[in-house]
Each structure stands twice: as structure tokens, then as C-alpha cells.
Amino acid sequence: MPDRSATQGFDPSGIDEEAWTELERQLEATIPVYDKVNKIMTLGFDKGMRKHVRSHAKPGMKVLEVGCGPGSFAVDLEDVDLTCLDPSAEMLKVCKKRVNKARKSRGEKPAAYVEAIAEEIPLPSDTFDRVFCLFSFRDFKDKKQGLTEIFRVLKPGGQLVICDAGKANWLHGLVGRLYMGTFVQWVARIVTRNPNHPWKWLARTYTHYGTHSYYKNVMKEIGYNDVKARLLFPGMSSRFKARKPE
Ligand SMILES: C[S@@+](CC[C@H](N)C(=O)[O-])C[C@H]1O[C@@H](n2cnc3c(N)ncnc32)[C@H](O)[C@@H]1O
């Protein structure tokens, strides 16, 4: 167990149970204004980032979204056999209502919903063509264990695509911390009208988040191949891609 006593429970490898439990509480508090704050703080670029990640899914594929939250990404995933996973019952409730409504309007069958953490996925091995993590990887308690479980449930040849707040390297991380610590905080404070808004905790997870090379190395250790990472325009978000070998 890493000693994270000097960093209130956070480091690039994961988050202590107590800090994670509070983080979950804070994440649930974002639900009513989640999409609105995301849109403003990314200057509307969140739409394009989600579209880019979505383009990795092809019609008919079996797709898992890990950390689906209130369904902001899953709602627009069309023509796939979809499973949404999240540890928060509150998030799943909102996601289910929203995603099933959109799927029904497109003539698709409802998605499956699983209340669980990435580190312990209660689903069979070799099941999914794609696993997506949109703005949830940063919140995993144990990043390596979560990536290992995702590797297990991917089909051979299947692909993981992660999109999260960008931290290409140490220097880019400094710029990111400035953006998270000022602009994002102002936006959240104005929208929520609450000086103790939950985005304070989201900035904390970014501070202790690892760089591209840190997580690429973890993925390679687990056995993923074709591991890539890059910033998505305009540099606020990172996209990782990795495959389970055939
Ligand atoms: C910021 S929301 C992301 C929502 C959505 N995916 C999106 O596209 O905006 C992060 C989500 O990750 C979930 N989460 C936190 N820890 C997790 C874990 N260990 N495993 C899976 N999901 C987790 C949270 O409950 C929350 O719903």
C-alpha cells in the first residue's frame, strides 16, 4: 500500500479509500450541473473530444463504458451493444433514464447497467470490442488494477480508449494546474453559486494525476500493445489508446 499521507490520499497510482469515498460524494454533487460546467470550462471543446472517442466504436460492437457518470458520453453511442458501469447508484440512475430514452428513440434495445468499480468488474473475460473511459480514469482507486480488469474483459484484439484531463508531461501539468486552479474554479463557483463546489476535488485529482509516459508504462507492463497517448486539441484533454493482443 503506497504511503500517501503527505498528499491527502492521492498519487499517480491511485487514491486511498477515505479520499475516494469523499471524491465520489463530490462527484455525485456535480450531477445537476455536470454537463453545463464541462461545456463552459472546456469552451465547448468537450463535444468534439467525445465525438473523437466515439469514432472508435463501429456498428454492432460490444462496448463497455467504465465510469459512465450521468451518461454524458454513453447517450450518443449509437448502434452498439452497450454496457455502462459506475460505482455510484445515483450516477447510474440518471444515466439509465437518459441513455435508455435516447436508445429507444433510435429504435435500439436498452443498455445494460452495472454498479461496480473498474478494479473489480463483475463481467466475464474476453467480452468487449471496445472499452471507453471518459473523465473517469483519473478517479480510479487503483489505476493498475483497473487497467488490468479492463484488459481481462476486452476481447483479444479489443481496444481501450481513455480520455481524461490532459497531462502530457510535467511542464504541461503545470499549465493544466493553473487552468484547473483558476478558470475551472471560477466557472464552477459562478454556475453552482457555491464557494465549496465539488470541482475543488476534481482539481485535486488532476494535481496528483500521472503523465502520459507514466500510464503508458503501466499499460505495457500489464500486456497491452499498440499503446499511444496524445493531447486532443486544444490541449486540455489526453487520449490514450491500447490494445489487448490477438
Ligand atoms: C467525471 S465522471 C465522468 C462521467 C462520464 N464518463 C463523462 O463522459 O463525462 C467520473 C465517473 O467515474 C466514476 N468512478 C469513480 N471511481 C471509479 C472507479 N474506481 N471505477 C469506475 N468508475 C469510477 C464516478 O462515479 C463518476 O461517475
The ligand as an SDF file (V2000), in Angstrom:
LIG
                    3D

 27 29  0  0  0  0  0  0  0  0999 V2000
  -16.3960   12.8620  -14.0170 C   0  0  0  0  0  0  0  0  0  0  0  0
  -17.4580   11.4830  -14.1160 S   0  0  0  0  0  0  0  0  0  0  0  0
  -17.3560   11.0190  -15.8240 C   0  0  0  0  0  0  0  0  0  0  0  0
  -18.6920   10.8530  -16.4590 C   0  0  0  0  0  0  0  0  0  0  0  0
  -18.7590   10.4820  -17.9340 C   0  0  0  0  0  0  0  0  0  0  0  0
  -17.9940    9.3120  -18.2790 N   0  0  0  0  0  0  0  0  0  0  0  0
  -18.4060   11.5980  -18.9070 C   0  0  0  0  0  0  0  0  0  0  0  0
  -18.1900   11.2620  -20.0710 O   0  0  0  0  0  0  0  0  0  0  0  0
  -18.3830   12.7630  -18.5520 O   0  0  0  0  0  0  0  0  0  0  0  0
  -16.4480   10.2420  -13.3790 C   0  0  0  0  0  0  0  0  0  0  0  0
  -17.1900    8.9780  -13.0330 C   0  0  0  0  0  0  0  0  0  0  0  0
  -16.2370    7.9640  -12.6790 O   0  0  0  0  0  0  0  0  0  0  0  0
  -16.8090    7.1670  -11.6710 C   0  0  0  0  0  0  0  0  0  0  0  0
  -15.7410    6.4680  -10.9390 N   0  0  0  0  0  0  0  0  0  0  0  0
  -15.0430    6.8820   -9.8560 C   0  0  0  0  0  0  0  0  0  0  0  0
  -14.2090    5.9380   -9.4410 N   0  0  0  0  0  0  0  0  0  0  0  0
  -14.3710    4.8890  -10.2630 C   0  0  0  0  0  0  0  0  0  0  0  0
  -13.8000    3.5840  -10.3060 C   0  0  0  0  0  0  0  0  0  0  0  0
  -12.8850    3.2020   -9.4120 N   0  0  0  0  0  0  0  0  0  0  0  0
  -14.2130    2.7420  -11.2660 N   0  0  0  0  0  0  0  0  0  0  0  0
  -15.1450    3.1370  -12.1740 C   0  0  0  0  0  0  0  0  0  0  0  0
  -15.7160    4.3580  -12.1780 N   0  0  0  0  0  0  0  0  0  0  0  0
  -15.3390    5.2220  -11.2310 C   0  0  0  0  0  0  0  0  0  0  0  0
  -17.5760    8.1550  -10.8170 C   0  0  0  0  0  0  0  0  0  0  0  0
  -18.5640    7.5400  -10.0370 O   0  0  0  0  0  0  0  0  0  0  0  0
  -18.1360    9.1190  -11.8580 C   0  0  0  0  0  0  0  0  0  0  0  0
  -19.4340    8.7690  -12.2320 O   0  0  0  0  0  0  0  0  0  0  0  0
  1  2  1  0
  2  3  1  0
  2 10  1  0
  3  4  1  0
  4  5  1  0
  5  6  1  0
  5  7  1  0
  7  8  2  0
  7  9  1  0
 10 11  1  0
 11 12  1  0
 11 26  1  0
 12 13  1  0
 13 14  1  0
 13 24  1  0
 14 15  1  0
 14 23  1  0
 15 16  2  0
 16 17  1  0
 17 18  1  0
 17 23  2  0
 18 19  1  0
 18 20  2  0
 20 21  1  0
 21 22  2  0
 22 23  1  0
 24 25  1  0
 24 26  1  0
 26 27  1  0
M  CHG  2   2   1   9  -1
M  END
$$$$
